[in-house]
Amino acid sequence: GVTTAAEHLHRALAEFDALGARAAAASCRGHLRATGTPVSNPRGRPAYGRDLSPRERQVLDLVTRGHTNREIATSLYLSERTVEGHVTRLLRKLGLRNRRDLWTAAAPRP
């Protein structure tokens, strides 16, 4: 069968992890993430690639309801800075430029 570049990178990543070659493993993770391929995080957190994380979905829901970053932070027990990071990642993952575009893209259509 045909082996994709991502499959080669996953194999190389497994080998580098087994050898303890952290820099090489980090490089493989970076290349995989650049292609949008979810990669396990060595610290144990799940990787979502281009998909939205559960927390990003929560933030998106509150943004589309018209909440400010401060209101979102309060309701989710986060700092405003953390919420800003989530909104920034939402914009990047969805290919949008600003919060208004985010609201427009997520608003239900009649």
Secondary structure in CASP SS format (residue, H / E / C, confidence):
PFRMAT SS
TARGET T0000
AUTHOR 0000-0000-0000
METHOD secondary structure of the structure
MODEL  1
G C 1.00
V C 1.00
T C 1.00
T C 1.00
A H 1.00
A H 1.00
E H 1.00
H H 1.00
L H 1.00
H H 1.00
R H 1.00
A H 1.00
L H 1.00
A H 1.00
E H 1.00
F H 1.00
D H 1.00
A H 1.00
L H 1.00
G C 1.00
A C 1.00
R H 1.00
A H 1.00
A H 1.00
A H 1.00
A H 1.00
S H 1.00
C H 1.00
R H 1.00
G H 1.00
H H 1.00
L H 1.00
R H 1.00
A H 1.00
T C 1.00
G C 1.00
T C 1.00
P C 1.00
V C 1.00
S C 1.00
N C 1.00
P C 1.00
R C 1.00
G C 1.00
R C 1.00
P C 1.00
A C 1.00
Y C 1.00
G C 1.00
R C 1.00
D C 1.00
L C 1.00
S C 1.00
P H 1.00
R H 1.00
E H 1.00
R H 1.00
Q H 1.00
V H 1.00
L H 1.00
D H 1.00
L H 1.00
V H 1.00
T H 1.00
R C 1.00
G C 1.00
H C 1.00
T C 1.00
N H 1.00
R H 1.00
E H 1.00
I H 1.00
A H 1.00
T H 1.00
S H 1.00
L H 1.00
Y C 1.00
L C 1.00
S C 1.00
E H 1.00
R H 1.00
T H 1.00
V H 1.00
E H 1.00
G H 1.00
H H 1.00
V H 1.00
T H 1.00
R H 1.00
L H 1.00
L H 1.00
R H 1.00
K H 1.00
L H 1.00
G C 1.00
L C 1.00
R C 1.00
N C 1.00
R H 1.00
R H 1.00
D H 1.00
L H 1.00
W H 1.00
T H 1.00
A H 1.00
A H 1.00
A C 1.00
P C 1.00
R C 1.00
P C 1.00
END
